[in-house]
Each structure stands twice: as C-alpha cells, then as structure tokens.
C-alpha cells in the first residue's frame, strides 16, 4: 500500500512530466512574429540566439517596407532582420539537399565560395533617399535620378577571401545584368553609396561613380557565376533588381548582399 507521502511524490512527478510535454508541444507549435522578435530583443537576448530561434521555428513575419523601417527604428540588428527576411537561409554551407545536380545553390540569393563550399551571403537593410537631381530621361520615359544608400555599421559580417567567386541565383526572368555591384564608402558608423534609378548601364560621366563592372557566366537555369580578380580591399555589395524604384524624397528601405574584402597579403 502506498503511503500518502509516496502518492504525493508520484503525483508531483506526473504533473512535472505533463508540464514538460505541454511546454514541448507549445514550443513546437509556436509561430514567431515581428512582435515576438521585438520582445526577445528588448528582453536582452543576444542577436545570435534570436537568429537561431528564427531558423528553428515556424514563422509568420511581415517584411513589408513599413515593417522593416519599424524594426530598424527599434534598433533590431541587421543580422536578425536578415534572418526574418530569409528565415530558411543562414550562414551554413549548402549541402546536397539544397543544391542542384551540379552542386550549385538553387534558392534565390547570393553565395560566396569559401573552402570549396557555397556560403549564403546574408542581406543587409539599406536606407536610401533620392538625391533630388534628375539626370536624364531613360528609355520608355523612365526618369533617371540619383539615389543615396546608407547601411548601418562600417563592416559587413561576410568576409570574402580573394580570389572572389560568387554564385547568384536570380528570380525567374531576371538577367544578371540587372544586378549592380557597388563599392561602398566607409565611415565610422555606416557605409554609403550613390547610384541611379531608371537604369545605370548606359549612364555616362559621374552619374553612378560607385558601380563596379562585373560579368556573370550562366552555369544553370537562373544561376550565374561571378568571378572577381584584383579587387581592391574594402566594402562591397550586390544590389538585386527591384530595389531601385521610382521613389520620392521620403526615406525607404531596400536590401543589399554585402561583403568585405581584406587586403591581399
């Protein structure tokens, strides 16, 4: 016969076990939202922990322009915002499950070759405004206009070893010539660049001084290899198509796949 104290102990153990199961079920079914990410950040959790939580959880993020601006104004770190924009990405190497038959990544994005593996380049949020100077009228009546972009911090989290080799997986119907490679101007607390809306590939003079010429070789459907040699040390970024739209003088947000090139030793 069980003593009352033994029965109480068994009841306590059973309750604790049930609570553990319930907690596991709640964690498994939890869906992360923008506000939950804000709560974790405001509670003091490290950005790396928040990013890991995003990667391992079901998500339902609002990544509209207005929400990206709200997150930035709340001082959410760029790597956390990047994980929210691309929850299934990450800095891990792409294995065979995420690669095509040729070993190239197949998800839309920019990838850097490191130690014979393709590493995803995380996007950073860009805050940009028009410069207010209309340069010319492009084809189809599109207005070309200066635009100034700013990124927080003076260094990219992605360190790129030379020689540089990238894979760019573009959306369906997008050509590699629609991407821009831009040399970023470094400051103490941020990086900036200047380019042009309405098309830049036939711009002359100083219309887009920060653009870097590059060529992409198509290696698979929507997949392009970009090899860069003799690249000067500094901060760079690939600006994907669609980030430059007809905008007014009001601030807006975009994204750029950034990387840092160290001096050749």
C-alpha positions, 0 to 999 in steps of 0.5 A: 500500500502506498503511503500518502507521502509516496502518492504525493511524490508520484503525483508531483512527478506526473504533473512535472512530466505533463508540464514538460510535454505541454511546454514541448508541444507549445514550443513546437507549435509556436509561430514567431512574429515581428512582435515576438522578435521585438520582445526577445530583443528588448528582453536582452537576448543576444542577436545570435540566439534570436537568429537561431530561434528564427531558423528553428521555428515556424514563422509568420513575419511581415517584411513589408517596407513599413515593417522593416523601417519599424524594426530598424527604428527599434534598433533590431540588428541587421543580422536578425532582420536578415534572418526574418527576411530569409528565415530558411537561409543562414550562414551554413554551407549548402549541402546536397539537399539544397543544391542542384545536380551540379552542386550549385545553390538553387534558392534565390540569393547570393553565395560566396565560395569559401573552402570549396563550399557555397556560403549564403551571403546574408542581406543587409537593410539599406536606407536610401533617399533620392538625391533630388537631381534628375539626370536624364530621361531613360528609355520608355520615359523612365526618369533617371535620378540619383539615389543615396544608400546608407547601411548601418555599421562600417563592416559587413559580417561576410568576409570574402577571401580573394580570389572572389567567386560568387554564385547568384541565383536570380528570380525567374526572368531576371538577367544578371545584368540587372544586378549592380555591384557597388563599392561602398564608402566607409565611415565610422558608423555606416557605409554609403553609396550613390547610384541611379534609378531608371537604369545605370548601364548606359549612364555616362560621366559621374552619374553612378561613380560607385558601380563596379563592372562585373560579368556573370557566366550562366552555369544553370537555369537562373544561376550565374557565376561571378568571378572577381580578380584584383579587387581592391580591399574594402566594402562591397555589395550586390544590389538585386533588381527591384530595389531601385524604384521610382521613389520620392524624397521620403526615406525607404528601405531596400536590401543589399548582399554585402561583403568585405574584402581584406587586403591581399597579403 
